[in-house]
Amino acid sequence: MTNKRSPKFLEAVIMLVIIVATISIGVVGLKISPNVAILIAISLVMFYAVGKKYPSDLLHEGIIKGLKPGIIPIFIFMLVGALIAVWIQAGIIPTLMVVGFKFISIPWFVPSIFVVCAIIGSAVGSAFTVMSTIGIAFFGIGVTLGLNPPLIVGAIVSGAVFGDKMSPLSESTNLTAAIVEADLFKHIKHMMWSTIPAFVVSLGLFMVLGHTDKGTSLNKIQEVTAVLENHFTISFWAFLPLLLMLLCAWKKVPAILTILLNIVAAIGMIFIQNPNTSFAELARVIESGFVSSTGNTQIDSLLSRGGIESMMPTVSLIILTLSLGGLLIEFGLIATVMEVVSKKMTNTPRLIFTTLMTSIGVNLFIGEQFLSVILPGNAFKETYKKAGYDPTVLGRTLEDGGTVINYLIPWGIAGSFVASTFGVPTINYLPFVFFSLLSPVFSLVSAFTGLGVTKRKEETSSLKIAKESV
C-alpha cells in the first residue's frame, strides 16, 4: 500500500505555477526545446517528491500511469508518418495538389480549405487524419501561392478540429458524451451554441486575412503543376485511398486499422505504377520518409517529408509530457486544486469559466487531449448535477476548453503533431487557429447570456412522479 500524502491547496498551486512558468519561460522566453523544458519540470516534481519523502515506487507508478493514455496515439503517429511518405510516393498528395489548383477558388483559398477540412473532418471524425492527408496537399498549394504558412496551417487545423468536434465518429466527442452521461447526438446538437458562432467568425477572419490575388500566382501555379505532372503519377485513381478512408470512417473502422489499410492501398498503387520498385527502397521510404528530387526547390521542400523517423521528435515529447502529467496526478497536485475549486462554484458564469480554465490547465500541465476532458469531467460532474444543469452543458464546456485547445499547446500531443506534420512551430500557427481560440470565448458568452444553458429534464420528471405518488 502506497504512502501518499495529499498536498495542501496552496502548496499544490505554488508547484503548478512553478511548473507552468518553467515550461513557458523555457519554450517561449529562452527558445529552448520543449523536451528540455519539460524534462526540467519533471526534475522539479521529482525533487518535490523527494522533499515530501514519497516512496520511490510512486515515481515509477506515476510515469507508467501517465504514459498509458499515450500508447495508442504514439502508435498512430508512427503510422501517420509512414502514411504521408507512401501517399506522396504513390502520387496521392501530388494529385490532390494538382486537382486543388484547378478547382479550388484561389482568391478565396484560405477560407475554402477551412470549409473543406471542416466537411471532410465531419465525415471522417479525425482531425489527425484530415491534417496528415488532404491537409498536406492544401499546405503545399498555399505555400505555392505565396501565402503565409502559419495562416494556412491555422485554416487547416481550424477546419479539421471543427469536423472532429462535430462528428459522431470522433473519439473525443464520443468520450465527452460518455463522461458526462449524455446522449451523443444531443451532445453534438448542444455544442452548436458555441461551435457555430466560432465557425462563422473564423470563416470571416479567414476571408479577410486569406484573400489573395489570382493574377500574381497564375504563372507559378502552372509551373508547379507541370513539375508535379512530370515527376509523379497524377491520376484520379489516387482518390481511391481517400474514398477508402471515408468508407472506413462510415463503417467505424478503428483508426489504426484505417491507416494500415490506406498504407497498404498506397503501396499497391506504387507497385502498379512501378513494378520494379524494390522492397528495400519502399522500406527506406516508410522508415525515413519520401525524398522529392524534381529539381524544383520549392516542391522538393514541400514533398520531402513523412516516414516513421519524422515522428520521433513528437513521440519523445509525448513521452516526456505524459510522464510529467502522470507524476502530477500521482502526487495529488492536480486533484487537490480541482477538488477545492469545484466546491466554490456559486453561479453559472463562474462554474463554466472555472470548468474551461480547468480543462485548459490540464492541457497545459499534462498535454493530453482526452485527460483534459476526463479529469475536469469527473471533478465537476456532481457540481453540475446539483446545480440542475443538463449534462450537455458540461459536455460542451469540456469540449470548448479541452479537446480544441490541445492543438495550441506546443508540448501537447495534438500541438506537437501539427508542428511535426507541417514543419511550422506551434507558437507561429497558434494565433491563426481561430476556431480553437474562439470556442471558449463563445462558451463564456453562453454562460453570461444563459443561451444554451439548459436544465435537466429528468429532474423535472422525477419531481412530478414524486408528487403524484404522494
N, C-alpha and C positions, 0 to 999 in steps of 0.2 A: 504493500500500500504506500503510495507516494506521500511525501510530507509537504503538501502545498500550503502556503500561507498567502491568502489574498492580500494584495497591497491596499493601502488606504487610497481614497479617491484622489487627494491632492498629489500623492506620490505617483499614482498612475498617470495623471495629467501631465506632471512635470516630465516623466520619462517619455511619454508620447510626443510632447512638444520638442524635446531634445532630439528625438529620432527624426521627426519631420524636418527640423531645422538642419540637422546634419546632412540629410539627403538633398534637401533643397539648395543649401549653400554649396554643397559639393557639385551637384549637377548643373544648376543654373548660374551660381556665382563663380565658382572656380573652374567650371567647364571640364570637370573630370568625368571619367566613365561612370555611368550609373552602377555598374558592377562593383567598382571600388567604393563608391559612396555607400552602397547597401552593405557591403562587407564591413565597413567601419561601423555602421549602425548595428549590425549583428554582434560585433565585438563589444559595443557598449551595452547591449542587452545581456550578453554573457557575463560581463564584469558586474552588472547589476545583480544577476543571479548568484554569482559567487559571493557578493556582499550580503545578500539575503540568506546565504547558506542553503540554497536549494540543492537537493541531491543531484549529482551529475547525470543520473539517468534521465532527469527531466529535460536536459538539454537535447539528448538524443531523441526522446519521445516527441518533443516539440517540433524538431526538424522533420522527423518522419511523418507526423500528422500534417504538418504544413505542406509537405511535398505531395501527399496523396491526391489532392484535387487537381494537381498539375500534370499527373502522369499521362492522362488521355490527351490534353492539349499539346503536350510536348511531342507525343507520337504523331498527332495530326499535323503539327508544324513541320516535322521532318518529311511527312508525306506531301505536304503542300510544296515544299522546296523541290522535291522530285517532280511533282505535277507541273510546276512552272517550267522547269527545264525541258521536259518532253513535249509540253504543249507548244513551246517555241520551236523546237526541232521539227515537230510534225507540221508546222505551218499554221497551227490553230490561232495563236495570238497574232502573227502577221496577217492572217486572213481577216480577223476581226478589225485590225487596224485599217486595212485597205477598204473594207466594206464601210467602216466608220467614216473614212474620208469622203466616201461617195454619198452617203445617205444622211449623216448627222449634220444638222444645221451648224455650220462653222461659226457664223457671227454669234450664235447663242450656244456655243459648245459647252461651256461650264454648266449652265442650268440644265442643258439637255442630258448630260451624263449624270447629274444629280437625280433627275427624274427616272432615267433608265435604270440606274443602280437601285433606286427605291422599288421599282416594279419587279426587277429580277430578284432582289432580296426578299420581297414579299412572297415570291413564288418558291424560292429555294429555302428560305428560312435560315440562312447562314451568311453573316457579314463577311467572315473569313473567306468563304468560297467565292463570293462576288468580287472581293478585292483582289484575290490571287488569280482570277481568270480574266473576266472582261475588264476588271479594274486595271490590270497591267496594260491591256490594249488601249484603254482610254488614256492612261497616263502617257503612253508613247505618242498618241495623237496630239494630246495637249502640249507636250514638250516640243513636238514638231511645229506646232502653230506659234511657238514662242511665248506661250502663256507661263505664268508664274507657277512652278512645280508645287509649292505648298498649297496654293489655291486649288489646283487640280486635285491633289490628294484630299483636301478638305471636302470638295464636292463628292468625290468617290466614297469617302468614309461616311459622310453625312447621309447619302442615299442608301448605302449598304446597311447602316445602323438603323435607319428608319424601317427598311424592309425586314430586317432581323427582328426588330421590336414588334412589328405589327403582323408578323406571320404566325399562323397556328402551328407551323412546323418548327419554329425556333425553340432550341433547347432552353435558352434563358427565359423566354416568355412562358413556356410550359412549367419551368421550375418556379417562377414567381407565382403563377396561379396556384400551384400545389402548396407552396409555403404559406400563402395567405388563406388557403382553403376556399378559393373562388372558382366559379365555372370559367373555363379557358376563354370562350368566346365573349362572355360577359366582361372578363378582364380586358380583352383586346378592345372591346367597344368603349369601355370606360377610359382607356388610355387616350382616346381621341380628344379629350378635353384639353390635354396639354400637347399631344403629338401633332394634331392638325394645325394649330396656330404656329408651332415651331417649324413645321414643314413649309407653311405658306410664307412666313417671314424669311426663312432660309432661302427659299426659291427667289424671293425678291432681292435678297442680298447678292445671290449668285448672278442674277440677271444684271445687276448694276456693276458688280466688280468683274464679272466674267465676260462681258461683251467685247468682241474683237472684230477687227476689220478683215473681211474675207479677201479683199484685193491684195493686201500686203503679203498674204500667205499662200496664194494660189500656186505660184511657181514652185515654191518649196514643197508643197503637198504633192504636186505632180512628180517632182524629182524623187521624193521619198517613196511614193507609190511604185515608181519604175524600179527602184532598187529592191524593194520588197518582192515584186513580181519576178525579178531576175534571179534572186537568191533563195527564195522559199517557194514551196508549193502552195499557191493560192487557189483554193477551191471551195465550193460550197459544201463539199464533203467534210470540211473542217468544222461545220456546225453540228455534226453528229455527236461528238463528245459533249457539246453544250446541251443538246437535246437529251442526251443520256443523263446528264447531271439534273436536269429538270424532272425527268422521269423518276429518277431515284428519290428526289425530294417529294414528288407526288405520292410515291409508294412508301414514303417514310423509311427509306433505307438508311441505316446509321452512317454518320459522316465518314468514319474510317473506311467502310466498305465502298461508299460512294466515290471517294477519292481514289481508292485502289482500282476500281472499275474504270475510272477515267484515265488513270495511268496506263492500264493495260490497253484500252482503246487507242490511246495516243501512240503507244509502242507498236501496235498493229498497223497504224497508219504509216509510221516511219518505215517499217519493213516493206509495206506495199509500195511506197514511194521510191525506196532504195533498197532492193533485196540484198545488196552487197554490204549493208550495214553490219558491222561486227558486234557481237555481244559485248566484247571488251570495251569498244568505243561507247556503246549505249550505257554500259555500267558507269563509265567515267562521267558521262553527262549527268546521270542520275545522282552520282556522288558529288561531283564538283560544279555542276551547272553547265548550261549551254554557253558556248563562246561564239559570238557572231563575228564573221570575217568578210563582210560585204565590201569593205574599203571606205564606207561612209561612216565617219567618226561618230556622228550623232546616233545612227541606227545601231552601230556596234555597241555603243554605250548603253542604249536602251534595252537591247535584246541579249546582252551578255549577262545572264543572271540565272537564278534558280539553283537547284541542287541541294542535297541534304546538308552539305557543309555551310551553305549560306544561312541556314537557320541555327547554327551552333551558337553564335553570339546571343541570339534570342533565348535559346534553351538555357544557357548559363545564367542569363539574367532572371529567367523564370525560377530556376532552382534557388538562386540567392533570395529573391523576393519572397517566395513561398516559405523558405526556411525562416526568414525574419518574421513573417506573419504567424507561422506555427509557434515560434517562441513567445510572441506577444500574447497569443491565445493561451498557451500552456501556463504562462506565469500569471494569467488573470488580469493583465494590464488593460486589455480592451473590454473584457466583461465587466470589470469594476466600474469603468466610466459609463458604459452603456446602461448598467443597472441603475445607477444613480440618476442619470439623465432621463431615463424612461419614466421615472416616478414623479418628475417635476413638471409634467405636461398639464397645463390648466385650460388651454383653449385651442381651437382648430389651427390657426396660423402657426402658433408656437409648436404644436405637435408635428405638423407637416414639415415645418422648417427644420426642426430637430432631426426628424427622420431622414430628410435629404442630406443634412450635414453629416449625419452618422454614416450613411451609405457612401458619401464622398470620402469621408475619413477612412473607412475600411479600404476603399480603393487606394488611398494614399499609403496606408500602413501595410497592407497585405498585397495589393496589386492583383487580386484575383476577382474576376467579374462575378462568379457565382457566389462567393463568400460575401460580396458587397450586398447581396440580396438575402442570403441565408441568415447571417448574423443579426442584422437590424430587423429582419422579418420576424425572427423568433423573439427578439428582445421587445418589440413594440406590438406584437400581435394582441396580447391581452389588453394593453392600453387602449388600442383602437376598439376592441370589443366592448370594454367597459364604457367607452365614450359613445357607444351605439352606432359606430360607423360601419357601413358595408365593407367587407374585406377588399373590394376592388379599389377603395380609396388608398389603403395601404399598398396594394399591389402596384398601382400607378406611381405612387411616390417612390417606391423601391426601384422601379424601372427608370424613373427620371433622375434619380440620384446615384443609382448603382450601375446598371448594365451599360448605359450610354456614356458614362463618364470614364470608364476604364480605358477607352480609346485615347484619352487625353493625358494619361499618366505615363511618363517616359519609362518607368520601371514596371508598369503594369503589363500583364500578359497581352492584352489587345494592343496597347500602345507600342510595345516593343515589336509586335508582329507587323504592324503597319509600317513602322520605321524601317524594318529589315526588308519588307516586301518592295517598297518603293524607293528606298535609299534616301528618304527625307527625314531628318530628325523630328521627333515628336514636338519639340518646342517650336519648330518652324511651321508645321502644319496646324498646330493646335488653334491659333486664332481664327482659322477658316473652317473649322468643323462646327458650323453654325448650329446644326441640328442638336448636337450634344450640348452645346453651351446654352441653347435656348430652352431645352426641355425642363430643367429645374426652375428656370425663371417663370415659365407658364404654369408650372406646378404650384409655385407660390402665388401666382395670380389667382389660380383656382381656390387656393386656401383662403385668401383675403376676401374674395368676392363670394365664396360659397358655391360657385358654379362647379358641378360635378362632385361635390362633397355630399354623398347620399348616405342616408341612414339605413340600418339593417332592416329588411322587411321581415326576416324571421322573428325579430324581437317583437314587432307589432302583432304578428300571428300568434306567437306564444302567449302574449298578454291577453289577446282576445279569447283564446281557448281557456286560459286560466279563469277568466271572468265568467265565461259560460258554464264552467264546471262548478263554480261557486253558486 
